[in-house]
Amino acid sequence: MQWAEWIAATLEAAGHSVFIQSWHIPPGANFVHEMQRASAACERTIAVLSPDYLASMFTQAEWGAAFAADPVGSGRKLVPVRVRMCEPPGLLKSIVYCDLLGLTEELARAKLLRDVSAGPRRPEAAVFPAGGNFPGAADSSVVAPAPDAEPILELMNVLTTTRTAFVAQANLRDDLVRRIAERLTLDLRRVHFETFLADHAEALEPAERRIFRIIRQFTRGTLLEYNKRTLELLDKHPQIVRTLPSASLLRAHLTLWLDKYDAIFLADERLALLYVGVDEGAPFPRAIEVEARAFLERQGGYDGVLGRDAGGMFRG
């Protein structure tokens, strides 16, 4: 929300009119109605990309409306702005985003205003990339990132977004399990979440069933897509496995997860969660993100990319 408000204030100070939930939708107002009205009237929809934003099941409808209104991007109806490490999913990945990672506030403000304004912009004078040298001449002041860095940065983006989605799903899971247990006076001292929800799927009340459907959609949507993309990255870039000690364990975990998804999850509507771990002998290797982060921090050109704050979405 802080990022969304900073972007809104920056655009408003530059003369743009904005509509943002925290400023313009007071308690008691109909959120869906107000966002629909703003979406129809606005010139641009700005999606503030962060793992939290991409993990939300409700933001897909918001940016989806703008995408549907301008699917080829000719009117630039949807302008994503990335403020934290993340990897946009599906159709959203096809839209070029404004990237604020690693920028100072002054540079971020200038880039935001430039990228949100209408039409392409060409600089008045182009700077020779070699800084006065012939192309390819050595420049001791430039430290090139290692060849392995880009795939590992992309892996880190995908893993960060996947973890955020899993945490969001787990929060909903905890709430639903607590509701069921309180209503049925069940003992939760030893509970296996996957089988617990499956065992009680037929006895859910309407409000509980709604949470159940959202949890299942996390598995069918965000987690499935990002697990596939992670495995594709490992297969496409063998250097990741050579560089990160836990990458081979991650591949084994994801292969089992996807096999279980195809063989069991799709055929059983009672399942909302899908876990692969200790029982199968292939738990998620928690060290993988630590290894990726340590590797990236050792590479030149990546300062400021890691550890940014979350954003949200607003329309204006």
KEKE-3310 file (N, C-alpha, C; in steps of 0.2 Angstrom, whole numbers, plus 5000, padded with zeros to 4 digits):
npx = (5004:5010:5019:5009:5003:5013:5016:5004:5004:5015:5011:5000:5005:5012:5001:4992:4976:4971:4965:4963:4962:4964:4963:4951:4940:4929:4926:4911:4908:4904:4916:4918:4910:4915:4928:4925:4919:4929:4938:4932:4932:4945:4961:4972:4977:4986:4996:5004:5018:5022:5027:5017:5006:5005:5002:4989:4972:4962:4967:4969:4957:4956:4967:4965:4953:4958:4967:4959:4952:4962:4970:4981:4989:4990:4984:4990:4983:4985:4997:5010:5020:5035:5040:5045:5056:5049:5040:5030:5014:5007:4997:5000:5013:5017:5016:5026:5034:5036:5051:5056:5065:5080:5082:5085:5075:5073:5077:5068:5056:5057:5058:5045:5036:5040:5038:5024:5018:5010:5014:5029:5046:5060:5077:5084:5098:5108:5119:5135:5138:5150:5157:5166:5176:5182:5169:5169:5181:5192:5186:5191:5183:5171:5161:5156:5142:5142:5140:5130:5122:5109:5099:5098:5094:5081:5076:5076:5066:5055:5054:5052:5040:5032:5033:5027:5014:5011:5011:5000:4990:4992:4988:4974:4971:4973:4963:4952:4952:4952:4939:4931:4935:4931:4917:4914:4919:4933:4948:4964:4977:4985:4986:4984:4984:4981:4974:4964:4956:4951:4944:4933:4927:4914:4906:4905:4900:4892:4900:4912:4914:4917:4929:4937:4936:4944:4956:4959:4960:4971:4981:4978:4980:4990:5001:5003:5007:5019:5027:5028:5035:5047:5053:5055:5064:5075:5078:5081:5092:5106:5116:5112:5109:5122:5128:5120:5119:5107:5099:5096:5089:5078:5073:5069:5059:5049:5046:5040:5029:5022:5019:5010:5000:4994:4991:4983:4977:4969:4959:4951:4940:4938:4950:4960:4972:4989:5002:5020:5032:5041:5036:5036:5050:5056:5057:5054:5068:5074:5085:5088:5084:5092:5104:5103:5101:5113:5122:5118:5121:5134:5137:5142:5132:5120:5116:5104:5093:5088:5077:5066:5051:5034:5020:5005:4989:4982:4971:4971)
npy = (4994:5006:5008:5010:5021:5031:5031:5035:5048:5054:5054:5062:5074:5078:5082:5072:5064:5053:5037:5028:5015:5016:5030:5034:5025:5024:5016:5006:5008:5001:4990:4983:4989:5002:5000:4995:5006:5015:5008:5008:5022:5027:5032:5024:5009:5005:4992:4988:4979:4966:4952:4950:4956:4949:4936:4938:4933:4941:4952:4948:4949:4963:4969:4961:4966:4978:4973:4966:4976:4981:4972:4970:4980:4993:5004:5006:5003:4996:4997:4990:4992:4988:4985:4976:4961:4950:4939:4941:4933:4922:4930:4943:4944:4947:4960:4974:4981:4995:4997:4999:4994:4995:5008:5026:5037:5049:5045:5035:5042:5050:5040:5033:5044:5046:5033:5031:5041:5046:5037:5032:5037:5046:5049:5065:5066:5052:5042:5036:5019:5013:5023:5032:5023:5011:4999:4985:4987:4986:4991:4995:5000:4994:4981:4966:4956:4939:4926:4916:4924:4930:4920:4915:4926:4927:4915:4917:4928:4920:4911:4919:4925:4913:4908:4919:4917:4905:4907:4916:4907:4898:4905:4907:4894:4890:4898:4892:4879:4881:4887:4876:4866:4872:4873:4860:4855:4849:4840:4848:4845:4836:4838:4835:4845:4844:4831:4834:4844:4838:4827:4834:4841:4839:4843:4857:4873:4887:4899:4894:4885:4894:4899:4888:4885:4896:4893:4881:4886:4894:4883:4877:4888:4900:4893:4881:4887:4894:4884:4876:4885:4886:4874:4873:4883:4877:4866:4873:4880:4873:4878:4883:4872:4868:4878:4881:4872:4866:4865:4853:4846:4854:4852:4838:4839:4847:4840:4829:4836:4841:4829:4823:4832:4831:4817:4815:4827:4834:4825:4824:4833:4836:4840:4853:4857:4854:4845:4840:4832:4827:4814:4809:4809:4820:4834:4852:4861:4872:4879:4884:4897:4905:4902:4906:4920:4924:4921:4930:4942:4943:4946:4959:4973:4971:4977:4983:4977:4967:4964:4974:4984:4980:4982:4988:4990:5002:5013:5025)
npz = (5000:5003:4993:4982:4986:4986:4972:4967:4973:4967:4954:4954:4959:4947:4939:4935:4937:4949:4956:4970:4981:4995:4997:4991:4993:5005:5021:5021:5008:4992:4987:4975:4965:4965:4960:4948:4942:4942:4934:4921:4918:4918:4911:4912:4920:4933:4938:4952:4954:4965:4975:4984:4978:4966:4972:4976:4974:4970:4963:4950:4943:4942:4935:4924:4918:4913:4904:4895:4889:4881:4873:4865:4868:4862:4866:4878:4890:4902:4913:4920:4935:4943:4959:4968:4969:4958:4947:4934:4930:4917:4905:4910:4910:4897:4895:4895:4908:4919:4928:4944:4953:4963:4961:4966:4975:4967:4954:4952:4953:4941:4931:4933:4929:4916:4910:4912:4905:4889:4874:4865:4870:4864:4867:4866:4862:4859:4869:4866:4869:4872:4879:4873:4869:4857:4851:4862:4868:4882:4898:4914:4924:4923:4929:4924:4926:4931:4919:4924:4932:4927:4925:4938:4945:4939:4943:4957:4958:4954:4964:4975:4973:4972:4985:4992:4988:4993:5006:5008:5004:5014:5025:5023:5023:5037:5043:5038:5043:5056:5058:5054:5064:5076:5074:5073:5084:5085:5088:5085:5088:5081:5065:5048:5035:5022:5020:5030:5026:5014:5020:5026:5016:5010:5020:5022:5026:5017:5018:5022:5011:5001:5005:5004:4990:4985:4991:4984:4971:4972:4972:4959:4951:4953:4961:4953:4940:4944:4949:4938:4930:4937:4936:4923:4921:4928:4919:4907:4910:4914:4921:4933:4942:4943:4950:4961:4976:4981:4970:4963:4972:4973:4960:4960:4970:4964:4953:4958:4964:4953:4946:4956:4956:4943:4943:4955:4961:4951:4948:4960:4967:4981:4986:4991:4994:4990:4994:4994:5002:5016:5018:5005:5003:4997:5001:5001:4997:5008:5008:4996:4992:5000:4995:4982:4984:4991:4981:4971:4978:4978:4965:4953:4949:4955:4966:4977:4972:4979:4992:4993:4997:4999:4987:4979:4971:4961:4953:4939)
capx = (5000:5014:5021:5004:5002:5019:5015:4998:5005:5019:5007:4995:5009:5013:4996:4988:4971:4972:4960:4966:4957:4965:4961:4944:4934:4929:4922:4904:4907:4905:4922:4918:4906:4919:4933:4923:4917:4935:4941:4929:4933:4952:4965:4977:4977:4993:4997:5010:5020:5026:5025:5010:5001:5004:4999:4982:4967:4957:4969:4968:4951:4957:4971:4962:4948:4962:4970:4954:4950:4967:4974:4988:4993:4991:4982:4993:4978:4988:5004:5013:5026:5038:5043:5049:5057:5043:5039:5023:5012:5003:4996:5003:5020:5018:5016:5032:5033:5041:5055:5059:5070:5087:5083:5084:5068:5073:5077:5061:5050:5058:5056:5038:5033:5042:5035:5017:5016:5008:5018:5036:5050:5066:5081:5086:5104:5110:5126:5139:5138:5157:5160:5172:5180:5179:5165:5173:5187:5192:5185:5192:5178:5164:5162:5151:5139:5143:5135:5125:5118:5103:5095:5097:5090:5074:5074:5074:5060:5049:5053:5049:5032:5029:5033:5022:5007:5010:5010:4993:4986:4992:4984:4967:4970:4973:4957:4946:4953:4950:4932:4928:4936:4927:4910:4913:4923:4938:4955:4968:4984:4988:4981:4987:4980:4978:4968:4959:4951:4948:4939:4927:4925:4907:4902:4907:4895:4893:4906:4918:4915:4920:4937:4939:4937:4949:4962:4960:4962:4978:4984:4976:4982:4997:5006:5004:5010:5025:5031:5030:5041:5053:5056:5057:5071:5081:5079:5083:5098:5109:5121:5108:5110:5129:5130:5117:5119:5101:5094:5094:5084:5072:5070:5066:5053:5044:5044:5035:5023:5018:5016:5005:4995:4991:4988:4978:4973:4964:4953:4948:4937:4938:4957:4961:4979:4994:5009:5025:5037:5045:5033:5039:5057:5058:5054:5056:5074:5073:5092:5089:5083:5098:5110:5102:5102:5120:5126:5117:5124:5141:5138:5141:5126:5113:5115:5098:5088:5085:5074:5062:5045:5028:5016:4998:4986:4977:4968:4971)
capy = (5000:5012:5010:5012:5028:5035:5031:5040:5055:5056:5056:5068:5080:5079:5084:5067:5063:5046:5034:5023:5012:5019:5037:5035:5020:5024:5011:5006:5009:4994:4990:4980:4994:5008:4999:4994:5012:5018:5005:5010:5029:5029:5031:5019:5005:5004:4987:4988:4972:4963:4945:4950:4958:4943:4931:4939:4930:4946:4957:4946:4952:4970:4970:4958:4970:4983:4969:4964:4982:4983:4966:4971:4986:4999:5010:5006:5004:4993:4999:4987:4995:4983:4988:4971:4956:4945:4937:4942:4927:4922:4936:4949:4943:4949:4967:4977:4984:5000:4993:5003:4990:4997:5016:5031:5040:5054:5041:5031:5047:5052:5034:5032:5049:5045:5027:5032:5046:5043:5036:5031:5043:5045:5054:5070:5064:5046:5042:5030:5014:5012:5028:5035:5018:5007:4993:4979:4989:4985:4996:4992:5002:4990:4974:4962:4951:4932:4923:4913:4928:4932:4914:4914:4931:4925:4909:4921:4931:4916:4908:4924:4925:4907:4908:4923:4914:4899:4910:4918:4901:4895:4909:4905:4887:4891:4901:4888:4873:4884:4887:4869:4863:4875:4871:4852:4853:4844:4841:4850:4845:4833:4838:4835:4850:4841:4826:4837:4848:4833:4823:4838:4845:4838:4846:4864:4878:4891:4903:4889:4883:4900:4899:4881:4886:4901:4889:4876:4890:4895:4877:4876:4894:4903:4888:4877:4890:4895:4877:4874:4889:4885:4868:4875:4887:4872:4862:4877:4883:4869:4881:4884:4866:4868:4884:4881:4865:4864:4866:4847:4844:4858:4849:4832:4841:4850:4835:4825:4840:4841:4822:4822:4837:4828:4810:4815:4833:4836:4820:4824:4840:4837:4842:4860:4858:4849:4845:4835:4834:4822:4808:4807:4809:4826:4841:4858:4863:4879:4883:4887:4905:4908:4901:4911:4927:4924:4921:4937:4948:4943:4948:4966:4976:4968:4980:4987:4973:4963:4966:4980:4984:4977:4987:4986:4992:5007:5015:5032)
capz = (5000:5003:4986:4978:4988:4983:4965:4966:4975:4962:4947:4956:4959:4940:4936:4933:4942:4951:4960:4974:4986:5002:4997:4988:4994:5012:5024:5019:5001:4988:4983:4968:4961:4964:4956:4941:4939:4940:4928:4915:4917:4919:4905:4913:4926:4935:4943:4956:4955:4970:4976:4988:4973:4962:4975:4978:4970:4968:4959:4943:4940:4941:4929:4918:4915:4908:4898:4890:4885:4877:4873:4861:4872:4858:4870:4885:4896:4908:4914:4927:4939:4947:4965:4972:4965:4957:4940:4932:4927:4911:4901:4912:4908:4890:4896:4897:4914:4922:4933:4949:4957:4963:4959:4971:4974:4962:4948:4952:4951:4934:4927:4933:4925:4909:4907:4912:4900:4883:4868:4866:4870:4861:4869:4861:4860:4861:4871:4863:4874:4875:4883:4870:4867:4852:4854:4864:4871:4889:4903:4920:4929:4923:4931:4921:4930:4929:4915:4928:4936:4925:4926:4945:4947:4937:4948:4963:4957:4954:4970:4980:4971:4974:4993:4995:4986:4997:5013:5007:5004:5021:5030:5022:5026:5044:5045:5036:5047:5063:5058:5054:5070:5081:5072:5074:5090:5083:5091:5080:5090:5076:5059:5042:5032:5015:5021:5034:5021:5010:5023:5028:5010:5009:5026:5022:5025:5011:5019:5022:5004:4997:5006:5001:4983:4984:4992:4978:4965:4973:4969:4952:4947:4955:4963:4947:4935:4946:4950:4931:4927:4941:4934:4916:4922:4930:4913:4902:4912:4918:4926:4940:4946:4944:4954:4968:4978:4982:4964:4961:4977:4971:4954:4962:4974:4959:4948:4962:4965:4947:4945:4960:4953:4937:4945:4960:4963:4946:4948:4966:4969:4988:4987:4990:4995:4987:4998:4993:5007:5020:5017:4998:5002:4993:5004:4997:5000:5010:5007:4989:4992:5004:4991:4976:4987:4992:4974:4968:4981:4976:4958:4951:4946:4958:4972:4978:4969:4984:4999:4993:5001:4995:4983:4979:4965:4961:4946:4938)
cpx = (5004:5017:5015:5002:5007:5018:5009:5000:5010:5016:5003:4999:5011:5007:4991:4982:4972:4966:4963:4962:4958:4963:4953:4938:4934:4925:4914:4903:4907:4911:4922:4915:4911:4925:4931:4921:4924:4939:4939:4931:4940:4955:4970:4975:4984:4993:5004:5013:5024:5024:5018:5005:4999:5001:4991:4977:4963:4960:4969:4963:4952:4961:4969:4957:4952:4965:4965:4952:4955:4972:4981:4992:4994:4989:4985:4988:4980:4995:5007:5019:5028:5041:5047:5051:5051:5044:5032:5020:5008:5003:4999:5010:5022:5018:5022:5030:5038:5044:5058:5064:5077:5087:5082:5077:5068:5073:5070:5056:5051:5056:5049:5035:5034:5038:5027:5014:5014:5013:5025:5040:5057:5071:5083:5093:5106:5117:5129:5140:5145:5160:5166:5177:5177:5175:5170:5179:5187:5190:5185:5187:5171:5165:5155:5148:5141:5138:5129:5120:5110:5098:5093:5093:5082:5072:5072:5068:5054:5048:5050:5042:5029:5028:5028:5015:5006:5008:5002:4989:4986:4988:4976:4966:4969:4966:4951:4947:4951:4942:4929:4929:4932:4920:4909:4916:4928:4944:4960:4976:4988:4984:4986:4982:4977:4973:4963:4954:4947:4942:4933:4925:4917:4903:4903:4900:4896:4899:4912:4919:4919:4927:4940:4941:4943:4956:4964:4962:4969:4983:4984:4980:4989:5002:5008:5009:5018:5030:5033:5036:5047:5057:5058:5064:5077:5083:5083:5090:5102:5114:5118:5110:5118:5131:5127:5116:5112:5096:5092:5089:5077:5069:5066:5059:5047:5042:5039:5028:5019:5015:5010:4999:4991:4988:4982:4974:4968:4958:4949:4946:4937:4945:4957:4969:4983:5001:5013:5030:5041:5042:5036:5046:5060:5055:5057:5063:5075:5080:5092:5088:5089:5104:5109:5104:5110:5124:5125:5120:5132:5143:5138:5135:5120:5112:5108:5092:5084:5082:5070:5055:5039:5024:5009:4995:4982:4976:4968:4974)
cpy = (5006:5014:5013:5020:5033:5036:5036:5047:5058:5058:5062:5074:5082:5081:5079:5066:5055:5044:5028:5021:5016:5026:5038:5031:5020:5018:5011:5006:5002:4994:4988:4986:5000:5006:4998:5001:5016:5015:5007:5017:5031:5028:5025:5015:5003:4998:4987:4981:4971:4956:4945:4951:4952:4937:4932:4936:4935:4951:4955:4949:4960:4972:4966:4962:4975:4979:4967:4970:4984:4977:4966:4976:4992:5005:5011:5007:5001:4994:4996:4991:4990:4986:4983:4965:4951:4944:4937:4935:4928:4928:4942:4949:4946:4957:4970:4982:4990:4997:4998:5000:4994:5005:5020:5034:5045:5050:5038:5036:5049:5046:5033:5037:5048:5039:5027:5036:5043:5042:5035:5037:5041:5050:5059:5068:5057:5046:5035:5025:5013:5017:5031:5030:5015:5001:4987:4981:4988:4991:4994:4995:4998:4983:4970:4957:4944:4930:4919:4917:4929:4926:4914:4920:4930:4920:4913:4924:4926:4912:4913:4924:4919:4906:4913:4920:4909:4902:4913:4912:4898:4899:4908:4898:4887:4893:4896:4882:4875:4884:4880:4866:4866:4873:4864:4850:4847:4845:4843:4849:4841:4833:4838:4839:4847:4836:4829:4840:4843:4829:4827:4842:4845:4841:4853:4868:4883:4896:4899:4887:4888:4900:4893:4882:4891:4897:4884:4880:4892:4889:4876:4882:4896:4897:4883:4880:4891:4889:4875:4878:4888:4879:4869:4879:4882:4868:4866:4879:4878:4872:4883:4878:4866:4873:4884:4874:4862:4863:4859:4844:4848:4854:4842:4834:4843:4845:4830:4829:4840:4834:4821:4826:4833:4821:4810:4821:4835:4831:4820:4831:4841:4840:4850:4862:4853:4849:4839:4837:4828:4815:4805:4807:4815:4832:4847:4860:4871:4883:4886:4894:4908:4907:4906:4918:4928:4925:4928:4943:4948:4945:4956:4968:4974:4972:4984:4983:4969:4966:4973:4979:4982:4983:4984:4988:4998:5009:5022:5034)
cpz = (5000:4996:4982:4980:4986:4976:4964:4968:4970:4956:4948:4956:4952:4936:4933:4939:4943:4956:4963:4979:4993:5002:4995:4989:5002:5015:5023:5012:4998:4984:4976:4963:4960:4960:4949:4938:4938:4934:4922:4913:4916:4912:4906:4919:4927:4940:4946:4958:4961:4971:4980:4983:4969:4965:4977:4972:4967:4964:4952:4939:4938:4935:4923:4915:4910:4902:4893:4886:4880:4876:4870:4864:4868:4862:4877:4891:4902:4908:4921:4929:4944:4953:4969:4967:4964:4949:4938:4929:4921:4907:4903:4911:4901:4890:4898:4903:4916:4928:4938:4954:4957:4962:4966:4970:4968:4955:4947:4950:4943:4929:4927:4929:4918:4906:4907:4907:4893:4878:4870:4866:4868:4864:4864:4858:4863:4863:4868:4869:4877:4878:4880:4867:4861:4855:4856:4868:4879:4893:4910:4925:4929:4925:4929:4925:4927:4924:4918:4931:4934:4926:4933:4948:4945:4942:4955:4963:4957:4960:4975:4979:4973:4982:4995:4993:4991:5004:5013:5007:5011:5026:5029:5024:5033:5046:5044:5041:5054:5063:5058:5061:5076:5080:5074:5080:5089:5086:5085:5082:5085:5070:5053:5037:5026:5016:5026:5030:5017:5013:5025:5022:5009:5014:5027:5022:5020:5012:5019:5015:5000:4999:5003:4993:4981:4986:4986:4972:4966:4970:4962:4948:4948:4956:4957:4942:4937:4947:4943:4929:4931:4938:4926:4916:4923:4924:4908:4904:4917:4923:4933:4944:4947:4949:4961:4970:4979:4976:4962:4966:4975:4965:4956:4966:4969:4954:4952:4963:4959:4945:4949:4958:4948:4939:4950:4961:4958:4946:4955:4968:4977:4990:4986:4990:4992:4990:4996:4998:5010:5018:5010:4998:4998:4995:5000:5001:5002:5009:5001:4988:4995:4999:4985:4978:4988:4986:4971:4971:4980:4969:4957:4948:4949:4964:4972:4975:4974:4990:4998:4996:4996:4992:4983:4972:4965:4953:4945:4932)
residu = (MET:GLN:TRP:ALA:GLU:TRP:ILE:ALA:ALA:THR:LEU:GLU:ALA:ALA:GLY:HIS:SER:VAL:PHE:ILE:GLN:SER:TRP:HIS:ILE:PRO:PRO:GLY:ALA:ASN:PHE:VAL:HIS:GLU:MET:GLN:ARG:ALA:SER:ALA:ALA:CYS:GLU:ARG:THR:ILE:ALA:VAL:LEU:SER:PRO:ASP:TYR:LEU:ALA:SER:MET:PHE:THR:GLN:ALA:GLU:TRP:GLY:ALA:ALA:PHE:ALA:ALA:ASP:PRO:VAL:GLY:SER:GLY:ARG:LYS:LEU:VAL:PRO:VAL:ARG:VAL:ARG:MET:CYS:GLU:PRO:PRO:GLY:LEU:LEU:LYS:SER:ILE:VAL:TYR:CYS:ASP:LEU:LEU:GLY:LEU:THR:GLU:GLU:LEU:ALA:ARG:ALA:LYS:LEU:LEU:ARG:ASP:VAL:SER:ALA:GLY:PRO:ARG:ARG:PRO:GLU:ALA:ALA:VAL:PHE:PRO:ALA:GLY:GLY:ASN:PHE:PRO:GLY:ALA:ALA:ASP:SER:SER:VAL:VAL:ALA:PRO:ALA:PRO:ASP:ALA:GLU:PRO:ILE:LEU:GLU:LEU:MET:ASN:VAL:LEU:THR:THR:THR:ARG:THR:ALA:PHE:VAL:ALA:GLN:ALA:ASN:LEU:ARG:ASP:ASP:LEU:VAL:ARG:ARG:ILE:ALA:GLU:ARG:LEU:THR:LEU:ASP:LEU:ARG:ARG:VAL:HIS:PHE:GLU:THR:PHE:LEU:ALA:ASP:HIS:ALA:GLU:ALA:LEU:GLU:PRO:ALA:GLU:ARG:ARG:ILE:PHE:ARG:ILE:ILE:ARG:GLN:PHE:THR:ARG:GLY:THR:LEU:LEU:GLU:TYR:ASN:LYS:ARG:THR:LEU:GLU:LEU:LEU:ASP:LYS:HIS:PRO:GLN:ILE:VAL:ARG:THR:LEU:PRO:SER:ALA:SER:LEU:LEU:ARG:ALA:HIS:LEU:THR:LEU:TRP:LEU:ASP:LYS:TYR:ASP:ALA:ILE:PHE:LEU:ALA:ASP:GLU:ARG:LEU:ALA:LEU:LEU:TYR:VAL:GLY:VAL:ASP:GLU:GLY:ALA:PRO:PHE:PRO:ARG:ALA:ILE:GLU:VAL:GLU:ALA:ARG:ALA:PHE:LEU:GLU:ARG:GLN:GLY:GLY:TYR:ASP:GLY:VAL:LEU:GLY:ARG:ASP:ALA:GLY:GLY:MET:PHE:ARG:GLY)
# end
